[in-house]
């Protein structure tokens, strides 16, 4: 089998670039982050599989394409403060850390947050703050955010998160439908108006808590 660096480069070309990810900063970040550092040891040989993979607490690390699509939709240029809901393994937080100035990530499972912290510090990532708790209502005391990424499916765009967007801010969140698939959705706030756009069908674990299921 090819080594992990080769598999990572191949993932970027075949799974991302060929499937519509064109933001060069996102492609470079995905090429830089070792996904194997965020998957359980028994899954390491599948680190660059074109799929989500199981992690502890019956949760998943997202498919690489989904992480890239979320990051691309957030239109990050490097100076932003980003709120992430659903740290999971910490993989997406690590990618975001290369695209923005500061990432605050909330996870409801303490065990996952602890493992994510370990993985991030093993890679010397210093601009990600991890918080254990219900992220569905965001972090009102820390708002506004220029970008918010939610990695779990909500029944509808959580009003508390929309309210924490800065002027022109972007929120990416999977929204449940009556069918089996969820819709990865981009919301952008302009004054009191919120513009909404569907990015792609997707499948996530449910967002639990206050503004979730
Ligand atoms: N982005 C992650 C994947 C996360 S899976 C990665 O790259 O690995 C979604 C995560 O959202 C799960 O870990 C789940 O525990 C968490 N989650 C679900 N509801 C939540 C809530 N209300 N607040 C914080 N985290 C939540």
py3Dmol code that shows the C-alpha trace and the ligand (Angstrom):
import py3Dmol

protein = """\
ATOM      1  CA  UNK A   1       0.000   0.000   0.000  1.00  0.00           C
ATOM      2  CA  UNK A   2       1.191   3.536  -0.751  1.00  0.00           C
ATOM      3  CA  UNK A   3       2.430   5.543   2.248  1.00  0.00           C
ATOM      4  CA  UNK A   4       0.037   7.896   4.026  1.00  0.00           C
ATOM      5  CA  UNK A   5       1.525  11.074   2.508  1.00  0.00           C
ATOM      6  CA  UNK A   6       0.954   9.680  -0.989  1.00  0.00           C
ATOM      7  CA  UNK A   7      -2.592   8.657  -0.088  1.00  0.00           C
ATOM      8  CA  UNK A   8      -3.249  12.152   1.296  1.00  0.00           C
ATOM      9  CA  UNK A   9      -2.018  13.831  -1.905  1.00  0.00           C
ATOM     10  CA  UNK A  10      -4.171  11.437  -3.941  1.00  0.00           C
ATOM     11  CA  UNK A  11      -7.184  12.200  -1.746  1.00  0.00           C
ATOM     12  CA  UNK A  12      -6.769  15.921  -2.457  1.00  0.00           C
ATOM     13  CA  UNK A  13      -6.627  15.381  -6.224  1.00  0.00           C
ATOM     14  CA  UNK A  14      -9.243  12.654  -6.664  1.00  0.00           C
ATOM     15  CA  UNK A  15     -11.756  13.280  -3.897  1.00  0.00           C
ATOM     16  CA  UNK A  16     -11.535  17.063  -3.693  1.00  0.00           C
ATOM     17  CA  UNK A  17     -10.160  18.872  -6.744  1.00  0.00           C
ATOM     18  CA  UNK A  18     -11.913  16.601  -9.230  1.00  0.00           C
ATOM     19  CA  UNK A  19     -15.170  16.986  -7.343  1.00  0.00           C
ATOM     20  CA  UNK A  20     -15.432  20.743  -7.322  1.00  0.00           C
ATOM     21  CA  UNK A  21     -13.273  21.937  -4.438  1.00  0.00           C
ATOM     22  CA  UNK A  22     -11.340  24.806  -5.985  1.00  0.00           C
ATOM     23  CA  UNK A  23     -10.347  27.105  -3.101  1.00  0.00           C
ATOM     24  CA  UNK A  24      -6.556  26.671  -3.150  1.00  0.00           C
ATOM     25  CA  UNK A  25      -6.235  27.541   0.545  1.00  0.00           C
ATOM     26  CA  UNK A  26      -8.684  24.748   1.408  1.00  0.00           C
ATOM     27  CA  UNK A  27      -6.859  22.274  -0.855  1.00  0.00           C
ATOM     28  CA  UNK A  28      -3.531  23.225   0.745  1.00  0.00           C
ATOM     29  CA  UNK A  29      -4.942  22.814   4.261  1.00  0.00           C
ATOM     30  CA  UNK A  30      -6.410  19.408   3.398  1.00  0.00           C
ATOM     31  CA  UNK A  31      -3.031  18.430   1.929  1.00  0.00           C
ATOM     32  CA  UNK A  32      -1.279  19.477   5.132  1.00  0.00           C
ATOM     33  CA  UNK A  33      -3.389  17.858   7.863  1.00  0.00           C
ATOM     34  CA  UNK A  34      -2.589  14.195   8.626  1.00  0.00           C
ATOM     35  CA  UNK A  35      -6.083  12.664   8.951  1.00  0.00           C
ATOM     36  CA  UNK A  36      -4.457   9.536  10.438  1.00  0.00           C
ATOM     37  CA  UNK A  37      -3.750  11.533  13.625  1.00  0.00           C
ATOM     38  CA  UNK A  38      -7.518  11.849  14.195  1.00  0.00           C
ATOM     39  CA  UNK A  39      -8.783   8.329  13.500  1.00  0.00           C
ATOM     40  CA  UNK A  40      -8.655   5.419  15.968  1.00  0.00           C
ATOM     41  CA  UNK A  41      -5.537   3.247  15.580  1.00  0.00           C
ATOM     42  CA  UNK A  42      -7.563   0.371  14.135  1.00  0.00           C
ATOM     43  CA  UNK A  43      -8.846   2.635  11.343  1.00  0.00           C
ATOM     44  CA  UNK A  44      -5.501   4.209  10.464  1.00  0.00           C
ATOM     45  CA  UNK A  45      -5.037   2.212   7.261  1.00  0.00           C
ATOM     46  CA  UNK A  46      -8.358   3.715   6.086  1.00  0.00           C
ATOM     47  CA  UNK A  47      -7.425   7.299   6.991  1.00  0.00           C
ATOM     48  CA  UNK A  48      -7.787   8.514   3.373  1.00  0.00           C
ATOM     49  CA  UNK A  49     -10.895   6.503   2.507  1.00  0.00           C
ATOM     50  CA  UNK A  50     -13.569   8.484   0.689  1.00  0.00           C
ATOM     51  CA  UNK A  51     -15.943   8.159   3.627  1.00  0.00           C
ATOM     52  CA  UNK A  52     -16.736   9.017   7.212  1.00  0.00           C
ATOM     53  CA  UNK A  53     -15.103   6.659   9.746  1.00  0.00           C
ATOM     54  CA  UNK A  54     -16.199   5.586  13.222  1.00  0.00           C
ATOM     55  CA  UNK A  55     -14.608   7.309  16.225  1.00  0.00           C
ATOM     56  CA  UNK A  56     -15.366   6.896  19.948  1.00  0.00           C
ATOM     57  CA  UNK A  57     -18.727   7.661  21.588  1.00  0.00           C
ATOM     58  CA  UNK A  58     -20.560   6.225  18.536  1.00  0.00           C
ATOM     59  CA  UNK A  59     -19.682   9.335  16.484  1.00  0.00           C
ATOM     60  CA  UNK A  60     -17.836   9.752  13.178  1.00  0.00           C
ATOM     61  CA  UNK A  61     -14.991  11.711  11.627  1.00  0.00           C
ATOM     62  CA  UNK A  62     -16.467  13.348   8.524  1.00  0.00           C
ATOM     63  CA  UNK A  63     -15.658  12.366   4.941  1.00  0.00           C
ATOM     64  CA  UNK A  64     -12.766  14.521   3.611  1.00  0.00           C
ATOM     65  CA  UNK A  65     -14.930  16.019   0.823  1.00  0.00           C
ATOM     66  CA  UNK A  66     -17.529  17.203   3.345  1.00  0.00           C
ATOM     67  CA  UNK A  67     -14.886  18.892   5.513  1.00  0.00           C
ATOM     68  CA  UNK A  68     -13.463  20.613   2.421  1.00  0.00           C
ATOM     69  CA  UNK A  69     -16.923  21.652   1.170  1.00  0.00           C
ATOM     70  CA  UNK A  70     -17.782  23.191   4.550  1.00  0.00           C
ATOM     71  CA  UNK A  71     -14.461  25.060   4.689  1.00  0.00           C
ATOM     72  CA  UNK A  72     -14.828  26.308   1.103  1.00  0.00           C
ATOM     73  CA  UNK A  73     -18.354  27.593   1.765  1.00  0.00           C
ATOM     74  CA  UNK A  74     -17.102  29.549   4.794  1.00  0.00           C
ATOM     75  CA  UNK A  75     -14.881  31.636   2.446  1.00  0.00           C
ATOM     76  CA  UNK A  76     -12.104  32.025   4.997  1.00  0.00           C
ATOM     77  CA  UNK A  77      -9.214  34.353   4.179  1.00  0.00           C
ATOM     78  CA  UNK A  78      -7.086  33.920   7.294  1.00  0.00           C
ATOM     79  CA  UNK A  79      -8.127  36.622   9.739  1.00  0.00           C
ATOM     80  CA  UNK A  80     -11.427  35.195  10.958  1.00  0.00           C
ATOM     81  CA  UNK A  81     -12.652  33.912  14.292  1.00  0.00           C
ATOM     82  CA  UNK A  82     -14.607  30.725  13.650  1.00  0.00           C
ATOM     83  CA  UNK A  83     -17.072  28.847  15.831  1.00  0.00           C
ATOM     84  CA  UNK A  84     -17.268  25.108  15.247  1.00  0.00           C
ATOM     85  CA  UNK A  85     -20.048  22.943  16.707  1.00  0.00           C
ATOM     86  CA  UNK A  86     -19.214  19.221  16.925  1.00  0.00           C
ATOM     87  CA  UNK A  87     -15.457  18.856  17.400  1.00  0.00           C
ATOM     88  CA  UNK A  88     -15.628  15.061  17.092  1.00  0.00           C
ATOM     89  CA  UNK A  89     -12.103  13.839  16.361  1.00  0.00           C
ATOM     90  CA  UNK A  90     -10.716  17.371  15.985  1.00  0.00           C
ATOM     91  CA  UNK A  91      -9.888  16.824  12.299  1.00  0.00           C
ATOM     92  CA  UNK A  92     -12.088  19.588  10.904  1.00  0.00           C
ATOM     93  CA  UNK A  93     -10.927  21.928  13.691  1.00  0.00           C
ATOM     94  CA  UNK A  94      -7.356  21.272  12.597  1.00  0.00           C
ATOM     95  CA  UNK A  95      -8.191  22.084   8.968  1.00  0.00           C
ATOM     96  CA  UNK A  96     -10.006  25.260  10.082  1.00  0.00           C
ATOM     97  CA  UNK A  97      -7.000  26.256  12.210  1.00  0.00           C
ATOM     98  CA  UNK A  98      -4.965  26.602   9.001  1.00  0.00           C
ATOM     99  CA  UNK A  99      -7.632  28.700   7.287  1.00  0.00           C
ATOM    100  CA  UNK A 100      -8.599  31.200  10.003  1.00  0.00           C
ATOM    101  CA  UNK A 101      -6.969  33.107  12.839  1.00  0.00           C
ATOM    102  CA  UNK A 102      -8.822  31.469  15.694  1.00  0.00           C
ATOM    103  CA  UNK A 103     -11.175  28.496  16.115  1.00  0.00           C
ATOM    104  CA  UNK A 104     -13.469  27.889  19.073  1.00  0.00           C
ATOM    105  CA  UNK A 105     -14.880  24.374  18.898  1.00  0.00           C
ATOM    106  CA  UNK A 106     -17.643  22.913  21.086  1.00  0.00           C
ATOM    107  CA  UNK A 107     -18.213  19.171  21.661  1.00  0.00           C
ATOM    108  CA  UNK A 108     -20.786  17.570  23.958  1.00  0.00           C
ATOM    109  CA  UNK A 109     -18.718  14.407  24.625  1.00  0.00           C
ATOM    110  CA  UNK A 110     -15.882  15.128  27.021  1.00  0.00           C
ATOM    111  CA  UNK A 111     -14.037  11.941  25.978  1.00  0.00           C
ATOM    112  CA  UNK A 112     -13.924  13.144  22.363  1.00  0.00           C
ATOM    113  CA  UNK A 113     -12.844  16.648  23.348  1.00  0.00           C
ATOM    114  CA  UNK A 114      -9.974  15.177  25.378  1.00  0.00           C
ATOM    115  CA  UNK A 115      -8.795  13.001  22.488  1.00  0.00           C
ATOM    116  CA  UNK A 116      -9.131  15.912  20.065  1.00  0.00           C
ATOM    117  CA  UNK A 117      -7.050  18.072  22.385  1.00  0.00           C
ATOM    118  CA  UNK A 118      -4.327  15.425  22.455  1.00  0.00           C
ATOM    119  CA  UNK A 119      -4.284  15.051  18.669  1.00  0.00           C
ATOM    120  CA  UNK A 120      -4.189  18.819  18.135  1.00  0.00           C
ATOM    121  CA  UNK A 121      -1.373  19.346  20.605  1.00  0.00           C
ATOM    122  CA  UNK A 122       0.631  16.479  19.080  1.00  0.00           C
ATOM    123  CA  UNK A 123       0.509  18.534  15.864  1.00  0.00           C
ATOM    124  CA  UNK A 124       1.431  21.747  17.742  1.00  0.00           C
ATOM    125  CA  UNK A 125      -1.851  23.476  16.838  1.00  0.00           C
ATOM    126  CA  UNK A 126      -2.222  26.482  19.128  1.00  0.00           C
ATOM    127  CA  UNK A 127      -5.159  28.484  17.747  1.00  0.00           C
ATOM    128  CA  UNK A 128      -7.976  26.045  18.556  1.00  0.00           C
ATOM    129  CA  UNK A 129      -9.876  26.375  21.815  1.00  0.00           C
ATOM    130  CA  UNK A 130     -11.960  23.343  22.813  1.00  0.00           C
ATOM    131  CA  UNK A 131     -15.052  23.652  24.961  1.00  0.00           C
ATOM    132  CA  UNK A 132     -17.178  20.782  26.328  1.00  0.00           C
ATOM    133  CA  UNK A 133     -20.910  21.453  26.267  1.00  0.00           C
ATOM    134  CA  UNK A 134     -23.989  21.975  24.146  1.00  0.00           C
ATOM    135  CA  UNK A 135     -22.917  23.990  21.112  1.00  0.00           C
ATOM    136  CA  UNK A 136     -26.369  24.105  19.528  1.00  0.00           C
ATOM    137  CA  UNK A 137     -26.989  27.498  21.104  1.00  0.00           C
ATOM    138  CA  UNK A 138     -23.517  28.711  20.179  1.00  0.00           C
ATOM    139  CA  UNK A 139     -21.436  30.867  22.480  1.00  0.00           C
ATOM    140  CA  UNK A 140     -23.441  34.087  22.939  1.00  0.00           C
ATOM    141  CA  UNK A 141     -20.762  35.608  25.165  1.00  0.00           C
ATOM    142  CA  UNK A 142     -18.134  35.206  22.434  1.00  0.00           C
ATOM    143  CA  UNK A 143     -20.237  36.322  19.443  1.00  0.00           C
ATOM    144  CA  UNK A 144     -20.215  37.621  16.759  1.00  0.00           C
ATOM    145  CA  UNK A 145     -18.392  35.142  14.529  1.00  0.00           C
ATOM    146  CA  UNK A 146     -17.472  35.684  10.900  1.00  0.00           C
ATOM    147  CA  UNK A 147     -17.974  31.983  10.247  1.00  0.00           C
ATOM    148  CA  UNK A 148     -19.774  29.122  12.008  1.00  0.00           C
ATOM    149  CA  UNK A 149     -19.469  25.448  11.019  1.00  0.00           C
ATOM    150  CA  UNK A 150     -21.908  22.871  12.392  1.00  0.00           C
ATOM    151  CA  UNK A 151     -20.961  19.214  11.906  1.00  0.00           C
ATOM    152  CA  UNK A 152     -24.231  17.611  13.004  1.00  0.00           C
ATOM    153  CA  UNK A 153     -27.700  17.733  11.437  1.00  0.00           C
ATOM    154  CA  UNK A 154     -30.150  20.274  12.830  1.00  0.00           C
ATOM    155  CA  UNK A 155     -33.939  20.160  12.385  1.00  0.00           C
ATOM    156  CA  UNK A 156     -33.754  23.746  11.059  1.00  0.00           C
ATOM    157  CA  UNK A 157     -31.114  26.492  11.019  1.00  0.00           C
ATOM    158  CA  UNK A 158     -30.607  27.134  14.761  1.00  0.00           C
ATOM    159  CA  UNK A 159     -31.804  30.740  15.336  1.00  0.00           C
ATOM    160  CA  UNK A 160     -29.253  31.212  18.131  1.00  0.00           C
ATOM    161  CA  UNK A 161     -26.414  30.469  15.715  1.00  0.00           C
ATOM    162  CA  UNK A 162     -27.805  32.721  12.985  1.00  0.00           C
ATOM    163  CA  UNK A 163     -28.021  35.497  15.598  1.00  0.00           C
ATOM    164  CA  UNK A 164     -24.317  35.063  16.405  1.00  0.00           C
ATOM    165  CA  UNK A 165     -23.193  35.752  12.838  1.00  0.00           C
ATOM    166  CA  UNK A 166     -21.335  38.958  12.151  1.00  0.00           C
ATOM    167  CA  UNK A 167     -22.583  41.194   9.313  1.00  0.00           C
ATOM    168  CA  UNK A 168     -21.847  39.190   6.122  1.00  0.00           C
ATOM    169  CA  UNK A 169     -21.029  36.152   8.284  1.00  0.00           C
ATOM    170  CA  UNK A 170     -21.462  32.593   6.992  1.00  0.00           C
ATOM    171  CA  UNK A 171     -23.057  29.612   8.769  1.00  0.00           C
ATOM    172  CA  UNK A 172     -22.764  26.131   7.275  1.00  0.00           C
ATOM    173  CA  UNK A 173     -25.091  23.554   8.779  1.00  0.00           C
ATOM    174  CA  UNK A 174     -26.646  20.254   7.642  1.00  0.00           C
ATOM    175  CA  UNK A 175     -30.440  20.511   7.741  1.00  0.00           C
ATOM    176  CA  UNK A 176     -32.730  17.473   8.048  1.00  0.00           C
ATOM    177  CA  UNK A 177     -35.327  16.786   5.348  1.00  0.00           C
ATOM    178  CA  UNK A 178     -38.370  14.515   5.309  1.00  0.00           C
ATOM    179  CA  UNK A 179     -36.275  11.992   3.345  1.00  0.00           C
ATOM    180  CA  UNK A 180     -33.183  10.084   4.395  1.00  0.00           C
ATOM    181  CA  UNK A 181     -30.622  12.656   3.274  1.00  0.00           C
ATOM    182  CA  UNK A 182     -29.720  15.915   4.954  1.00  0.00           C
ATOM    183  CA  UNK A 183     -28.870  19.071   3.035  1.00  0.00           C
ATOM    184  CA  UNK A 184     -25.612  20.862   3.735  1.00  0.00           C
ATOM    185  CA  UNK A 185     -26.761  24.477   3.776  1.00  0.00           C
ATOM    186  CA  UNK A 186     -24.975  27.832   3.676  1.00  0.00           C
ATOM    187  CA  UNK A 187     -26.621  30.816   5.360  1.00  0.00           C
ATOM    188  CA  UNK A 188     -25.261  34.317   5.035  1.00  0.00           C
ATOM    189  CA  UNK A 189     -26.438  37.230   7.204  1.00  0.00           C
ATOM    190  CA  UNK A 190     -26.961  40.701   5.718  1.00  0.00           C
ATOM    191  CA  UNK A 191     -28.506  42.956   8.337  1.00  0.00           C
ATOM    192  CA  UNK A 192     -31.779  41.309   9.259  1.00  0.00           C
ATOM    193  CA  UNK A 193     -31.840  39.287   6.001  1.00  0.00           C
ATOM    194  CA  UNK A 194     -30.542  35.740   5.834  1.00  0.00           C
ATOM    195  CA  UNK A 195     -29.693  34.339   2.425  1.00  0.00           C
ATOM    196  CA  UNK A 196     -29.715  30.544   2.148  1.00  0.00           C
ATOM    197  CA  UNK A 197     -28.139  28.201  -0.394  1.00  0.00           C
ATOM    198  CA  UNK A 198     -27.919  24.397  -0.593  1.00  0.00           C
ATOM    199  CA  UNK A 199     -24.379  23.082  -1.035  1.00  0.00           C
ATOM    200  CA  UNK A 200     -24.906  19.323  -1.306  1.00  0.00           C
ATOM    201  CA  UNK A 201     -26.845  16.362   0.046  1.00  0.00           C
ATOM    202  CA  UNK A 202     -25.079  14.834   3.025  1.00  0.00           C
ATOM    203  CA  UNK A 203     -25.481  12.552   6.022  1.00  0.00           C
ATOM    204  CA  UNK A 204     -24.454  13.582   9.562  1.00  0.00           C
ATOM    205  CA  UNK A 205     -25.120  12.490  13.123  1.00  0.00           C
ATOM    206  CA  UNK A 206     -27.929  14.501  14.756  1.00  0.00           C
ATOM    207  CA  UNK A 207     -27.252  17.797  16.507  1.00  0.00           C
ATOM    208  CA  UNK A 208     -28.538  17.178  20.028  1.00  0.00           C
ATOM    209  CA  UNK A 209     -29.351  19.824  22.616  1.00  0.00           C
ATOM    210  CA  UNK A 210     -31.196  23.076  22.983  1.00  0.00           C
ATOM    211  CA  UNK A 211     -31.534  24.030  19.328  1.00  0.00           C
ATOM    212  CA  UNK A 212     -31.091  20.514  17.974  1.00  0.00           C
ATOM    213  CA  UNK A 213     -33.128  17.320  18.212  1.00  0.00           C
TER     214      UNK A 213
END
"""
ligand_1 = """\
26
LIG
N -16.066 17.519 12.540
C -15.824 16.262 13.191
C -16.972 15.315 13.003
C -17.938 15.521 14.077
S -19.262 14.376 14.159
C -14.537 15.624 12.740
O -13.894 16.136 11.838
O -14.181 14.604 13.326
C -20.382 15.419 15.007
C -20.064 15.702 16.441
O -21.053 16.615 16.905
C -20.129 14.498 17.357
O -18.901 14.340 17.987
C -21.235 14.850 18.358
O -20.966 14.407 19.660
C -21.247 16.363 18.273
N -22.469 17.018 18.700
C -23.762 16.689 18.450
N -24.590 17.580 19.022
C -23.803 18.520 19.639
C -24.064 19.708 20.400
N -25.298 20.118 20.632
N -23.007 20.398 20.858
C -21.724 20.002 20.628
N -21.426 18.893 19.920
C -22.445 18.165 19.429
"""
view = py3Dmol.view(width=600, height=400)
view.addModel(protein, "pdb")
view.setStyle({"model": 0}, {"cartoon": {"style": "trace"}})
view.addModel(ligand_1, "xyz")
view.setStyle({"model": 1}, {"stick": {}})
view.zoomTo()
view.show()
